[in-house]
């Protein structure tokens, strides 16, 4: 398994949110399922992470988290 870094953790949550919004197919079935509640929960988790780590991230980590949150929130709005 690759080393867990802040970036890989954030990217993992991003992938989870995209999956729950039906943007990524299930790896085994190829089906795209939409679960707004789980997508919102994952976005909320990233929002909490951003608040709790504010001022403690290096510039690259902060940029990654900020961009991912923005993109996910925009996609979620379009989904709703």
Buried (B, 14 or more C-beta within 10 A) or exposed (E): EEEEEBEEEBEEBBEBBBBBBBBBEEEEEEEEEEEEEBBBEBBEEBBEBBEEBEEEBEEEBBEBBEEBBEEBBEBBEEBE
